[in-house]
Amino acid sequence: MNESTGLLPKARDIPNRSTRLTSLFEHPGHGAAIRPEENEEREESRTNPHLRSISPGATVSCHDLSGTCVGSFVFVIYHVVFCLAQAASVPGQTGVLAKVAALGTLTAGTSFIFQIHIPALYPATDLFLAPFLAQMAETIQDILQTKGVQDNNDDTLFLNTLLAVTGFGLLLSGSLSILAARWKLANWGAYLPYSVLCGFFTTIGILMWTLGFSVDTGMKVGQVLMSNDRTVVEDAVLHHFPSVVVGFLMHYAGRQHPYWVLFCIFMTVIIFYTILWTTGTSIAQAQEVQWLFSPKDLQIPPREAYGPPLPFGTLVAAWNGGVDWDAFRAALPTVIALAFLYVIRCSLHAAALFKNKRLLVRRNEHSDDVLSPMATARPTRTRNQPPRLTLGTILENGYGYSQLVAALIGGITVAPSVAASLTLFQLNAEKPAPQYGSNLLLLAFYLSDFQLVQYIPKTAFSCLMVLAGIDMCRTWLIGSFFKTKDKMEWAVAPLLVILSFSVGMLYAILMGIAASAFLFVANFQKAGTVRFVGSGLSLQSTVERTPREVTWLEQNNYLTQILMLQNYLFFGNAQSIFSYVSTMFEDDDFQSDLNDRSELDSIPPTFVPKYIIVDFSMVSGMDTSAVDLFHEIVALCREHDCTLFLSGTTVHLRSFLAGIRGSHVRLMTDLETALARAEDGLLSRIFPLEARSTTTPDGFVNALHKLEEQHRRPMALEALRDYTSLVELIPGDVLTQDQGGIYFVETGLLKRTAPHQTTWQPSWRHRNIHPPTIGQFHASSSRRLAELEQSFRVARVGPGWIIGGMEEEEKEAEHGDYEALTPCRLHHLPLSVMKSLEHSHPALSIQLYKLLSFLTTKRHETTIQHLDQLVRILNGNAPRWE
């Protein structure tokens, strides 16, 4: 659409439209737009340089060339600074480790760019590893000094061992990242409490700051504080104070624009040399007082054999016996901590990278001009289509494989620069070319042994570590304080920080996992395991009773106590269930009004329940501790002569409850069955089963008497006796209604169930072209499993009811089946007979249809009332056990 005229442009005004679209269609990474979520993929195909194919006649524009040059030269500064900051974590090995970091960037970074198709990735060496390198270096150095290794190969042995341990840690974390991605655990951070994650990453932030302090002063924080020398402390503060100031300036200025970070580094160098020129201090003097790296720090020691920092040098050195395995084993606790935390860090970083890619979208300025047939056509999916970019794909193909490459090549792994990507994207440097160009420029520094770095002040490197420490502490310690409502839960974060510096990182991780378990138990217990607590007075079954029975139940059904459970039952929350049950047997705590009791009360007044119903319909699972608790509940019920009904148990839960047996325990399929059984048990003590009267010629008249007694309506239907036939069922039999008609229930109980039916089905077109997602496949599998396990109960009928009606002309499968729960006697009146009676005995037919209408209305009212009770239970607040 032309914005100035509001008209659609002509075809000749749109040059090269067909060529551009054809190249998109031919690209193997684009298929038919068959899912709504693929709109994002089509948008990505226009903006992502990895997914666009270039036609043979295409040329590189000046716009792309300028973006490549700017991106290459700008980010090589990042590369150099990050490599030197990484190398500064181990004093005395700055030159070698800088080349090792650069080697990892050149190899693992290239692999990352090639595997992950996201604009402006710009992988750089990951400073997250710097504190671990420092700790491993200290451990290895202590072991070598203890063993008395003082020959000329001391530095070589130390370096080989350090890089071997680092490579093993990267190999371990890379493998865990790949497994996590394939086992659908791409976000490991979701499995740890927020406060524990805050403690871990705050510790890393503080270690980052201490590392910057060591770079500036050449000493550790503890050594300076314990020196008891005021001169040493003042000198350390003087050297480190500029880094702290620059770090805070970059922290606050970088939030406005990432370019300010580079500006602060450049200004640090300029101000430093201005001070040298003003004071007349030479570079050699500045190097002597630890303001600059000395040539000795950047010097690569001569090697007698092939080894680091050359490619595969670590593997060759280990093969030739150049690794001290005692020092290697001593550093393993730090390596394990590194692998565990680094997988979590990569999963969180991958999530941030996945979200950040949505910001790196460059709209096509001609995309809204016209909707031509070529523009609306859909490309064809091919076999070579790469996997859709997901969080698991980024974690596996990006972070996992790059760590394996860095471990094998003998370098240090990389991570994309999320903060700098938006800046470089704004500089039109989002394509792979400037990323590869910055790596080529870094290769020049690698081959020149970073000799130019000795002229850059240490403050330019240590301020980056201070910045990383400030960012982590502000995000994970200060920010979490305001996000966390329960301050006791937040207190776990500083506690883990203290433990990390007192007992070590690995033991702090183990304690953090233990703290996670306690926090999980405490938080999960707040949700509660009991959804509803009530009695038979508040929740009744749908079984129709006689008026006398209904009156008695309305006054005495507190003898049935109901407990509806929810959530997962385990050792942390199951104890509250026993507390609820135990209070049900405390007579002194139960108060009730004993006035206006009817003459039907033949049971002595007591408030100890005779039946307890525990419903598991909303329970997802349980552990062994919860099962053991139910053994105690059974013993308590046995002691008070109470029957325990366990209803709503699935096949999975029944496998846990299989060991619970006894005369006082019953397993019920659903809550309705348990309520009916409890009511029948109470009523049997007051109203024993009446034997069929011997004065009646058959049971049909007895069934009519039950109808009259239950519904208080005169039933002038004795004339139908000659047209009925007797049907007898045993428990488990399903009533077949092939002939239609109605059934008069004389004795017994039947349950009506409805089959599962899907109310929505996709059209044939969508069914053929829309492959199911994992969630849809899991949902369909769950529905099929539910159909196999159980059906849905919609009614329950007994003596005094009539089954069937005129609707039996329709398919019976749509109305469900009736299954006998107890021995039943029914009297069948076929549908054909009912139709013939309409002509031969119309008055009798009208009486019959009036009865059927009345019973149907009453059945619907009972069902609505029961559903209303269940809805109030589901929508009500769960009780809390204090």
ZAMARGU-4260 file (C-alpha; in steps of 0.2 Angstrom, whole numbers, plus 5000, padded with zeros to 4 digits):
<rodrens>
0) 5000/5000/5000 | 5007/5017/4995 | 5006/5028/5010 | 5005/5044/5001 | 4991/5039/4988
5) 4982/5025/4997 | 4983/5015/4981 | 4989/4998/4977 | 5005/4999/4967 | 5006/4991/4949
10) 5015/4975/4946 | 5029/4984/4936 | 5032/4995/4952 | 5038/4980/4962 | 5055/4975/4955
15) 5062/4958/4959 | 5047/4953/4969 | 5046/4936/4960 | 5064/4933/4962 | 5064/4936/4981
20) 5049/4925/4984 | 5056/4911/4973 | 5072/4910/4983 | 5062/4909/4999 | 5052/4895/4991
25) 5067/4885/4986 | 5075/4886/5003 | 5075/4869/5011 | 5071/4877/5028 | 5054/4883/5024
30) 5038/4872/5022 | 5020/4875/5020 | 5012/4886/5033 | 5001/4873/5040 | 5001/4879/5058
35) 4998/4896/5066 | 5014/4895/5076 | 5024/4895/5059 | 5020/4913/5056 | 5035/4916/5067
40) 5045/4905/5057 | 5040/4914/5041 | 5045/4930/5049 | 5061/4923/5054 | 5065/4917/5036
45) 5064/4935/5030 | 5075/4942/5044 | 5087/4928/5048 | 5102/4928/5037 | 5105/4909/5040
50) 5088/4905/5032 | 5089/4915/5017 | 5096/4909/5001 | 5104/4921/4989 | 5101/4920/4971
55) 5116/4918/4959 | 5114/4936/4953 | 5114/4944/4970 | 5128/4955/4975 | 5134/4961/4992
60) 5127/4979/4995 | 5137/4993/5003 | 5125/4992/5017 | 5130/4974/5021 | 5148/4978/5019
65) 5148/4992/5031 | 5139/4982/5044 | 5151/4968/5042 | 5166/4980/5045 | 5158/4989/5059
70) 5153/4973/5068 | 5170/4964/5065 | 5180/4979/5072 | 5168/4983/5087 | 5166/4965/5093
75) 5185/4961/5092 | 5187/4973/5106 | 5175/4963/5116 | 5184/4947/5112 | 5201/4954/5117
80) 5194/4962/5133 | 5185/4946/5138 | 5199/4934/5134 | 5211/4945/5145 | 5199/4946/5159
85) 5197/4927/5158 | 5216/4925/5158 | 5218/4937/5173 | 5209/4925/5184 | 5225/4915/5186
90) 5240/4926/5189 | 5256/4922/5181 | 5248/4913/5166 | 5239/4927/5158 | 5247/4926/5141
95) 5244/4907/5139 | 5226/4907/5146 | 5222/4922/5135 | 5227/4911/5120 | 5217/4897/5127
100) 5202/4908/5129 | 5204/4914/5111 | 5206/4896/5105 | 5189/4892/5112 | 5181/4907/5105
105) 5188/4903/5087 | 5182/4885/5088 | 5167/4884/5100 | 5161/4901/5095 | 5161/4896/5076
110) 5152/4880/5080 | 5139/4890/5090 | 5136/4902/5075 | 5135/4888/5063 | 5122/4878/5073
115) 5110/4891/5080 | 5101/4902/5067 | 5098/4918/5077 | 5104/4935/5072 | 5118/4944/5081
120) 5124/4930/5092 | 5142/4935/5094 | 5148/4921/5106 | 5162/4926/5117 | 5172/4918/5131
125) 5161/4915/5146 | 5167/4925/5161 | 5156/4914/5172 | 5170/4901/5172 | 5183/4913/5179
130) 5180/4910/5197 | 5180/4892/5195 | 5197/4893/5185 | 5204/4903/5200 | 5198/4890/5213
135) 5205/4875/5202 | 5221/4884/5199 | 5223/4887/5218 | 5220/4869/5222 | 5232/4862/5209
140) 5245/4875/5214 | 5244/4869/5232 | 5245/4851/5227 | 5261/4854/5217 | 5269/4864/5230
145) 5265/4850/5243 | 5273/4837/5231 | 5289/4849/5229 | 5288/4851/5211 | 5301/4865/5208
150) 5309/4861/5192 | 5308/4871/5176 | 5293/4861/5170 | 5283/4867/5185 | 5273/4880/5175
155) 5270/4868/5160 | 5264/4854/5172 | 5252/4866/5181 | 5245/4873/5165 | 5242/4855/5158
160) 5233/4850/5174 | 5223/4865/5175 | 5217/4864/5156 | 5214/4845/5158 | 5203/4848/5173
165) 5194/4862/5164 | 5191/4851/5149 | 5184/4837/5159 | 5172/4850/5167 | 5166/4856/5150
170) 5165/4839/5144 | 5154/4834/5159 | 5143/4850/5158 | 5141/4849/5139 | 5135/4831/5141
175) 5123/4836/5154 | 5116/4850/5144 | 5113/4838/5129 | 5105/4825/5140 | 5094/4839/5148
180) 5088/4845/5131 | 5084/4828/5125 | 5075/4823/5141 | 5064/4839/5141 | 5073/4846/5155
185) 5080/4861/5146 | 5076/4873/5160 | 5085/4865/5175 | 5082/4881/5185 | 5063/4877/5186
190) 5067/4862/5197 | 5076/4872/5210 | 5068/4885/5222 | 5071/4903/5217 | 5080/4907/5233
195) 5092/4893/5230 | 5096/4899/5213 | 5098/4917/5220 | 5111/4910/5232 | 5121/4901/5219
200) 5122/4915/5207 | 5125/4928/5221 | 5140/4918/5226 | 5147/4918/5208 | 5144/4937/5207
205) 5155/4939/5223 | 5168/4928/5216 | 5168/4939/5201 | 5172/4954/5211 | 5185/4945/5221
210) 5193/4940/5205 | 5194/4958/5199 | 5202/4963/5215 | 5215/4950/5213 | 5219/4956/5195
215) 5221/4974/5202 | 5231/4970/5217 | 5240/4953/5213 | 5233/4947/5230 | 5217/4939/5237
220) 5205/4949/5248 | 5208/4937/5263 | 5227/4940/5261 | 5225/4959/5261 | 5213/4959/5276
225) 5224/4947/5286 | 5240/4955/5282 | 5238/4968/5297 | 5249/4980/5286 | 5241/4997/5283
230) 5252/5000/5268 | 5246/4984/5260 | 5228/4988/5263 | 5230/5006/5256 | 5239/5001/5241
235) 5226/4987/5237 | 5212/5000/5239 | 5221/5012/5228 | 5223/5000/5214 | 5205/4993/5215
240) 5195/5009/5218 | 5196/5014/5200 | 5189/4997/5194 | 5175/4999/5207 | 5171/5016/5201
245) 5171/5012/5182 | 5161/4996/5186 | 5147/5006/5194 | 5147/5018/5180 | 5146/5004/5167
250) 5132/4996/5177 | 5121/5012/5177 | 5126/5019/5160 | 5125/5002/5152 | 5107/5001/5157
255) 5103/5015/5145 | 5113/5009/5130 | 5127/4995/5129 | 5138/5007/5119 | 5142/5016/5136
260) 5151/5000/5142 | 5163/5002/5127 | 5164/5021/5130 | 5169/5018/5148 | 5183/5006/5144
265) 5190/5018/5131 | 5189/5032/5143 | 5198/5022/5156 | 5213/5019/5144 | 5213/5038/5139
270) 5212/5044/5157 | 5225/5032/5163 | 5238/5038/5150 | 5233/5056/5153 | 5238/5053/5171
275) 5254/5044/5166 | 5259/5059/5154 | 5254/5072/5168 | 5264/5064/5182 | 5279/5059/5170
280) 5277/5040/5174 | 5284/5028/5161 | 5276/5012/5155 | 5289/5002/5164 | 5286/5010/5180
285) 5268/5008/5179 | 5271/4989/5175 | 5282/4988/5190 | 5268/4994/5202 | 5255/4983/5195
290) 5245/4995/5185 | 5249/4987/5168 | 5252/4969/5163 | 5271/4966/5162 | 5279/4957/5147
295) 5283/4943/5159 | 5264/4941/5162 | 5260/4939/5144 | 5275/4929/5139 | 5272/4911/5133
300) 5284/4899/5141 | 5295/4889/5129 | 5288/4871/5127 | 5298/4856/5124 | 5283/4846/5117
305) 5266/4849/5109 | 5254/4856/5121 | 5243/4871/5126 | 5238/4883/5120 | 5239/4875/5103
310) 5224/4865/5096 | 5222/4848/5104 | 5237/4852/5115 | 5228/4847/5131 | 5224/4829/5124
315) 5242/4827/5118 | 5249/4833/5135 | 5238/4821/5144 | 5243/4807/5132 | 5261/4810/5135
320) 5260/4810/5154 | 5261/4829/5156 | 5246/4830/5169 | 5248/4828/5188 | 5233/4816/5192
325) 5234/4819/5210 | 5231/4837/5208 | 5218/4833/5195 | 5208/4822/5208 | 5210/4836/5221
330) 5201/4848/5209 | 5186/4837/5205 | 5175/4844/5219 | 5176/4861/5210 | 5174/4853/5193
335) 5158/4844/5199 | 5151/4860/5206 | 5156/4869/5190 | 5146/4856/5179 | 5131/4857/5190
340) 5130/4876/5191 | 5135/4879/5173 | 5121/4868/5166 | 5109/4878/5176 | 5117/4894/5170
345) 5116/4888/5152 | 5098/4884/5153 | 5094/4901/5160 | 5105/4909/5147 | 5097/4899/5133
350) 5080/4905/5139 | 5086/4923/5139 | 5093/4921/5121 | 5077/4913/5115 | 5067/4928/5122
355) 5080/4940/5115 | 5078/4934/5097 | 5061/4941/5096 | 5068/4958/5097 | 5080/4955/5083
360) 5067/4957/5069 | 5070/4968/5055 | 5054/4972/5046 | 5053/4971/5027 | 5049/4989/5021
365) 5039/4981/5006 | 5030/4968/5015 | 5014/4978/5016 | 5014/4985/4998 | 5004/4972/4989
370) 4996/4955/4992 | 5000/4946/4976 | 4997/4928/4972 | 5015/4925/4974 | 5015/4933/4991
375) 5001/4923/4997 | 5008/4906/4990 | 5014/4894/5003 | 5031/4886/5001 | 5033/4867/5001
380) 5040/4858/5016 | 5055/4847/5011 | 5065/4834/5019 | 5080/4845/5022 | 5071/4856/5034
385) 5081/4860/5050 | 5072/4857/5066 | 5062/4871/5073 | 5071/4882/5085 | 5066/4878/5103
390) 5074/4880/5120 | 5080/4862/5119 | 5088/4865/5102 | 5097/4880/5108 | 5103/4871/5124
395) 5109/4856/5114 | 5115/4862/5098 | 5122/4878/5104 | 5128/4877/5122 | 5130/4858/5123
400) 5140/4855/5107 | 5151/4871/5109 | 5156/4865/5126 | 5161/4848/5119 | 5171/4856/5105
405) 5180/4868/5118 | 5184/4853/5129 | 5191/4843/5114 | 5201/4857/5106 | 5208/4863/5123
410) 5200/4880/5124 | 5187/4888/5135 | 5169/4888/5130 | 5158/4903/5125 | 5141/4911/5128
415) 5132/4923/5116 | 5133/4941/5121 | 5115/4944/5124 | 5118/4962/5130 | 5128/4967/5115
420) 5118/4959/5102 | 5104/4972/5102 | 5118/4986/5099 | 5126/4976/5085 | 5109/4973/5077
425) 5106/4992/5077 | 5122/4994/5068 | 5116/4982/5054 | 5129/4969/5060 | 5117/4954/5063
430) 5122/4943/5049 | 5135/4929/5051 | 5148/4939/5041 | 5153/4951/5055 | 5153/4937/5068
435) 5165/4927/5058 | 5175/4943/5054 | 5178/4947/5072 | 5184/4929/5075 | 5197/4932/5060
440) 5203/4948/5069 | 5204/4938/5085 | 5215/4925/5076 | 5227/4939/5073 | 5229/4943/5092
445) 5230/4924/5095 | 5245/4922/5083 | 5253/4938/5090 | 5252/4931/5108 | 5242/4946/5113
450) 5258/4957/5115 | 5247/4973/5112 | 5238/4970/5128 | 5253/4975/5139 | 5249/4993/5135
455) 5231/4992/5141 | 5228/4996/5160 | 5222/4982/5171 | 5208/4993/5177 | 5200/4990/5159
460) 5199/4971/5163 | 5195/4971/5181 | 5181/4983/5179 | 5172/4970/5168 | 5173/4958/5182
465) 5167/4971/5195 | 5152/4975/5182 | 5148/4956/5181 | 5148/4955/5200 | 5137/4970/5202
470) 5125/4964/5189 | 5123/4947/5197 | 5122/4953/5215 | 5109/4966/5210 | 5098/4954/5200
475) 5100/4938/5211 | 5102/4946/5229 | 5094/4963/5230 | 5081/4961/5216 | 5076/4944/5224
480) 5073/4952/5241 | 5060/4963/5234 | 5052/4949/5223 | 5051/4937/5238 | 5036/4940/5249
485) 5042/4928/5262 | 5059/4935/5269 | 5063/4918/5278 | 5063/4910/5261 | 5074/4924/5254
490) 5086/4921/5269 | 5092/4905/5260 | 5101/4915/5247 | 5114/4924/5259 | 5115/4908/5269
495) 5121/4899/5254 | 5133/4913/5250 | 5141/4911/5268 | 5142/4892/5266 | 5150/4893/5249
500) 5165/4903/5256 | 5165/4893/5272 | 5163/4875/5267 | 5166/4876/5248 | 5156/4877/5233
505) 5152/4859/5231 | 5146/4856/5249 | 5136/4872/5247 | 5127/4865/5232 | 5123/4849/5242
510) 5116/4860/5256 | 5107/4870/5243 | 5098/4854/5236 | 5094/4849/5254 | 5087/4867/5257
515) 5077/4865/5241 | 5069/4849/5248 | 5064/4858/5264 | 5057/4873/5255 | 5048/4862/5243
520) 5040/4853/5258 | 5036/4869/5267 | 5028/4878/5251 | 5019/4862/5245 | 5011/4860/5263
525) 5004/4878/5262 | 4993/4872/5247 | 4985/4859/5258 | 4980/4841/5255 | 4962/4842/5261
530) 4950/4850/5249 | 4934/4847/5258 | 4929/4842/5276 | 4911/4838/5279 | 4898/4825/5283
535) 4884/4816/5276 | 4873/4831/5281 | 4882/4842/5268 | 4885/4830/5254 | 4872/4816/5250
540) 4872/4803/5237 | 4860/4803/5222 | 4851/4787/5227 | 4832/4790/5230 | 4826/4786/5247
545) 4809/4785/5255 | 4803/4800/5265 | 4806/4791/5282 | 4824/4787/5276 | 4827/4805/5270
550) 4821/4812/5287 | 4832/4801/5297 | 4847/4805/5286 | 4844/4823/5287 | 4846/4822/5306
555) 4859/4808/5308 | 4870/4808/5293 | 4884/4816/5303 | 4889/4798/5307 | 4897/4798/5290
560) 4912/4810/5289 | 4919/4815/5272 | 4937/4820/5268 | 4941/4825/5250 | 4960/4825/5247
565) 4970/4835/5233 | 4988/4837/5227 | 5002/4825/5229 | 5003/4816/5245 | 5021/4813/5253
570) 5030/4814/5269 | 5029/4833/5270 | 5010/4835/5270 | 5002/4818/5273 | 5003/4820/5292
575) 4989/4833/5291 | 4977/4820/5285 | 4979/4809/5301 | 4976/4825/5311 | 4960/4828/5303
580) 4954/4810/5305 | 4960/4809/5323 | 4949/4824/5328 | 4934/4815/5321 | 4934/4803/5336
585) 4935/4816/5349 | 4917/4817/5357 | 4921/4831/5368 | 4926/4843/5353 | 4910/4839/5344
590) 4895/4850/5348 | 4877/4848/5341 | 4859/4852/5344 | 4850/4837/5350 | 4833/4845/5350
595) 4818/4841/5339 | 4825/4823/5336 | 4811/4811/5329 | 4805/4795/5335 | 4816/4786/5322
600) 4832/4789/5332 | 4835/4771/5338 | 4853/4773/5338 | 4860/4780/5355 | 4866/4798/5353
605) 4885/4798/5348 | 4896/4809/5338 | 4909/4796/5334 | 4908/4792/5315 | 4903/4775/5309
610) 4909/4778/5292 | 4924/4789/5285 | 4925/4792/5267 | 4942/4798/5260 | 4941/4803/5242
615) 4956/4802/5231 | 4948/4810/5215 | 4960/4825/5215 | 4975/4816/5221 | 4989/4815/5208
620) 5000/4802/5217 | 5008/4797/5234 | 5024/4790/5241 | 5027/4777/5254 | 5026/4788/5269
625) 5008/4793/5264 | 5004/4774/5262 | 5011/4771/5280 | 5000/4785/5287 | 4985/4776/5280
630) 4989/4760/5290 | 4988/4771/5305 | 4972/4778/5300 | 4965/4760/5297 | 4971/4755/5315
635) 4962/4771/5322 | 4946/4766/5313 | 4947/4748/5319 | 4949/4754/5337 | 4933/4764/5336
640) 4923/4751/5326 | 4922/4763/5311 | 4923/4758/5292 | 4935/4767/5281 | 4930/4770/5263
645) 4944/4774/5250 | 4935/4781/5235 | 4941/4788/5218 | 4957/4778/5218 | 4965/4776/5201
650) 4974/4761/5195 | 4991/4769/5200 | 4985/4774/5217 | 4978/4756/5220 | 4995/4749/5217
655) 5001/4760/5232 | 4986/4755/5243 | 4986/4737/5239 | 4994/4733/5256 | 4980/4741/5265
660) 4968/4727/5270 | 4955/4723/5283 | 4937/4721/5288 | 4936/4740/5291 | 4943/4745/5274
665) 4933/4746/5258 | 4940/4752/5241 | 4926/4761/5231 | 4926/4767/5212 | 4920/4784/5216
670) 4913/4796/5229 | 4895/4793/5224 | 4897/4774/5228 | 4905/4777/5244 | 4891/4789/5250
675) 4878/4777/5245 | 4886/4763/5254 | 4888/4773/5270 | 4870/4778/5269 | 4864/4760/5266
680) 4875/4755/5281 | 4867/4767/5292 | 4849/4764/5286 | 4851/4745/5288 | 4852/4747/5307
685) 4836/4757/5307 | 4826/4750/5292 | 4831/4732/5289 | 4828/4725/5272 | 4810/4721/5271
690) 4806/4704/5263 | 4794/4703/5248 | 4776/4702/5254 | 4769/4684/5251 | 4752/4691/5249
695) 4756/4699/5232 | 4755/4687/5217 | 4772/4693/5210 | 4785/4707/5212 | 4777/4719/5200
700) 4764/4724/5213 | 4778/4726/5226 | 4788/4737/5214 | 4772/4748/5212 | 4770/4749/5231
705) 4788/4755/5233 | 4784/4769/5220 | 4769/4774/5230 | 4779/4774/5246 | 4794/4783/5239
710) 4786/4797/5228 | 4769/4798/5238 | 4759/4797/5222 | 4745/4784/5219 | 4750/4772/5206
715) 4735/4764/5197 | 4745/4754/5186 | 4742/4736/5192 | 4734/4732/5175 | 4752/4732/5168
720) 4756/4717/5177 | 4751/4705/5163 | 4762/4714/5151 | 4778/4714/5160 | 4792/4701/5162
725) 4804/4698/5176 | 4823/4702/5174 | 4836/4697/5187 | 4854/4703/5187 | 4869/4699/5198
730) 4882/4712/5203 | 4892/4717/5188 | 4879/4713/5175 | 4874/4727/5162 | 4856/4729/5158
735) 4853/4726/5140 | 4839/4737/5132 | 4837/4729/5115 | 4818/4729/5115 | 4817/4747/5123
740) 4803/4751/5135 | 4804/4753/5154 | 4810/4743/5169 | 4802/4744/5186 | 4815/4742/5199
745) 4809/4730/5213 | 4825/4727/5223 | 4844/4731/5221 | 4854/4746/5215 | 4860/4750/5198
750) 4873/4763/5192 | 4871/4773/5176 | 4886/4777/5166 | 4889/4787/5150 | 4903/4784/5138
755) 4916/4797/5134 | 4913/4807/5119 | 4923/4820/5110 | 4913/4836/5107 | 4925/4843/5094
760) 4934/4835/5080 | 4945/4844/5067 | 4940/4844/5049 | 4947/4832/5036 | 4958/4846/5029
765) 4966/4851/5046 | 4967/4833/5052 | 4978/4829/5037 | 4990/4844/5036 | 4991/4848/5055
770) 5003/4836/5064 | 4999/4834/5082 | 5011/4843/5095 | 5018/4834/5110 | 5004/4841/5121
775) 4990/4836/5109 | 4997/4819/5108 | 4999/4817/5127 | 4981/4824/5129 | 4974/4811/5116
780) 4983/4797/5125 | 4976/4802/5141 | 4959/4802/5135 | 4961/4785/5128 | 4968/4779/5144
785) 4953/4787/5154 | 4941/4778/5142 | 4949/4761/5146 | 4950/4764/5165 | 4933/4771/5169
790) 4917/4778/5163 | 4907/4793/5170 | 4893/4790/5182 | 4878/4801/5179 | 4864/4793/5190
795) 4861/4779/5202 | 4844/4771/5204 | 4836/4759/5216 | 4819/4752/5222 | 4805/4764/5218
800) 4813/4770/5201 | 4809/4766/5183 | 4823/4764/5170 | 4820/4769/5152 | 4806/4779/5143
805) 4801/4785/5126 | 4819/4791/5122 | 4824/4773/5120 | 4819/4775/5102 | 4836/4783/5099
810) 4852/4774/5101 | 4855/4768/5118 | 4874/4771/5117 | 4870/4789/5118 | 4862/4787/5135
815) 4874/4775/5143 | 4872/4759/5152 | 4865/4753/5168 | 4876/4741/5178 | 4870/4731/5193
820) 4879/4735/5210 | 4869/4722/5220 | 4857/4708/5215 | 4843/4716/5206 | 4825/4711/5201
825) 4817/4722/5188 | 4800/4721/5178 | 4801/4725/5160 | 4787/4733/5150 | 4793/4733/5131
830) 4791/4748/5120 | 4780/4739/5108 | 4768/4735/5121 | 4768/4753/5127 | 4763/4759/5110
835) 4750/4746/5108 | 4742/4752/5125 | 4741/4769/5118 | 4727/4763/5107 | 4719/4749/5117
840) 4720/4757/5135 | 4723/4776/5132 | 4719/4781/5150 | 4732/4768/5157 | 4745/4775/5145
845) 4742/4793/5151 | 4744/4788/5169 | 4760/4779/5164 | 4767/4794/5154 | 4763/4806/5169
850) 4773/4795/5180 | 4787/4794/5169 | 4787/4813/5167 | 4787/4816/5186 | 4801/4804/5189
855) 4812/4812/5175 | 4809/4829/5182 | 4813/4823/5200 | 4829/4814/5193 | 4835/4830/5185
860) 4832/4840/5201 | 4842/4827/5211 | 4857/4828/5199 | 4857/4847/5198 | 4857/4847/5217
865) 4871/4835/5218 | 4881/4844/5205 | 4878/4861/5214 | 4886/4853/5230 | 4901/4847/5220
870) 4904/4864/5212 | 4903/4873/5229 | 4916/4861/5235 | 4928/4864/5220 | 4926/4883/5221
875) 4927/4884/5240 | 4942/4888/5249 | 4952/4873/5255 | 4953/4871/5274 | 4969/4874/5283
880) 4975/4863/5298 | 4984/4874/5310
</rodrens>
